[in-house]
Amino acid sequence: MPGVNILLIVGGGIAAYKACELVRLMRRDGAGVTCVLTDGGAQFVTAMSLAALSGNRVHTSLWDAGAEAEIGHIQLSRAADLVIVCPATADLLAKMAAGLADDLATTLLLATDTPVLAVPAMNVRMWNHAATRRNIGWLREAGVAIMEPDEGPMACGEFGPGRLPEPPAIWASAQAMLGGSHPLANTKPGPLAHSLSGRHVLVTAGPTHEAIDPVRYLANRSSGKQGFAIAEAAAKAGARVTLVAGPVALATPPGCERVDVESAAEMAAAVHAALQADVAVMVAAVADWRPANAADRKLKKGTTAPQLELVENPDILAQLARDPRRPALLIGFAAETHDVVAHAQAKLASKGADWIVANDVSGPPGTSAMGGDANAVQLVRAEGVEAWERVSKHEIARRLVARIAEALAASAQQQPEALDASAQQEPEALDASAQQEPPEALAASAQQQPEALASAPEPRDG
């Protein structure tokens, strides 16, 4: 993105090394990058490395006499098109939420009127702590865009959400913000604000786990990130959102009612219990099969592998399409590794959905659409196919919710027009009927009625 200037604040955390790759990606695409390295960040990466990659001086201190002679922290905060805080540690997020200004990074963050993207990275328990959740909420209300961290193994040996997203996903979110359409930033009401007010949107997300025994299960690599992003975007558009989530470790998006399930059968029951809805977006990667009989005890290793008999799981999308309470707009997702559009078109026809959003999930785990933070999709409808380029999953969600709002608005406009047309036809029909009966016929009919009454027998006393 030539001509764009990024101010990158590198916080203190083991994930700080990824900031170097982020700088390289931004420079590769033509962006200018200026780095601010905190004292904590300097424990993991050097100012020399960031200077070599960015091609610019790295700023480390609020007490730089040369820079501050010209109020350098104000100039830094105003010269950028976007400020990225990466990694944003729990400590740095807390200072941002509290409005502290005790070093160069926090001072310029308090002084800037430029959009800010914070990319958290921390231990899973720190991420889930009530104080961190509160700080995240306050920052979002203040207009700071917050990326959701990745889920996975951490340097501390624990597993869960808190890993820094990969640099390509961070840069994709930054590019979307620079385009003025990123849904995570809510400094001003955007075009989606209130566009779904009064609507009920039902979203499914994540995988399902089909029990083999009390320890093992059949599953897939779905992270739930795309479904959660869609639920969040719909809630921001004013909808009442029911989010039916498979087993994932993601925070509930603000404004969403969450129903946690584990198996496909539980998800099907939760979906039908949530009806009626105006829109259903079936994003979940539901397992196609389950073991016919789950063991009530752990299967022990023997000389031969156990034989698993599989049976088909309920087809939630197809069931919903046949339900008398079918949503006005029914959207399915298709995860494919080859012939993506052809398979999606076949699914559109066979399932009875209105739209299918198809994504290519081939590629290594964590970097492909399944498990990653970015996605490229094909929107398949009866009218044709639209290819959406690879952007962050939050941007995909924003675009899809915008399309949903447009479709519902168009449908609402068509109904009054149909009623108006019907109302206009009825008077015309009455006029035509009156014209078809000539006055002579009406007069003859009036003369016949008295004669018929006169010839009728008189009633008798019984």
Secondary structure, DSSP 8 states (H G I E B T S, - for coil): -TT-EEEEEE-SSGGGGHHHHHHHHHHHTT-EEEEEE-TTGGGTS-HHHHHHHHSS--B--TT-HHHHTTTHHHHHHHH-SEEEEEEE-HHHHHHHHHT--SSHHHHHHHH--S-EEEEE---HHHHHSHHHHHHHHHHHHTT-EE---EEEE-TTS-EEEEE---HHHHHHHHHHHHTT--TT--SS--TTTTTTTT-EEEEEESB--EESSSS-EE-----SHHHHHHHHHHHHTT-EEEEEE-S------TTEEEEE--SHHHHHHHHHHH---SEEEE--B--SEEESS--SS-----SS-----EEE---HHHHHHHSTT--SEEEEEEEESSSHHHHHHHHHHHHT-SEEEEEE--SSTTTSTTTSSEEEEEEEETTEEEEEEEEEHHHHHHHHHHHHHHHHHHHHHHHHHHHHHHHHHHHHHHHHHHHHS-HHHHHHHHHHHHHHHHHS------
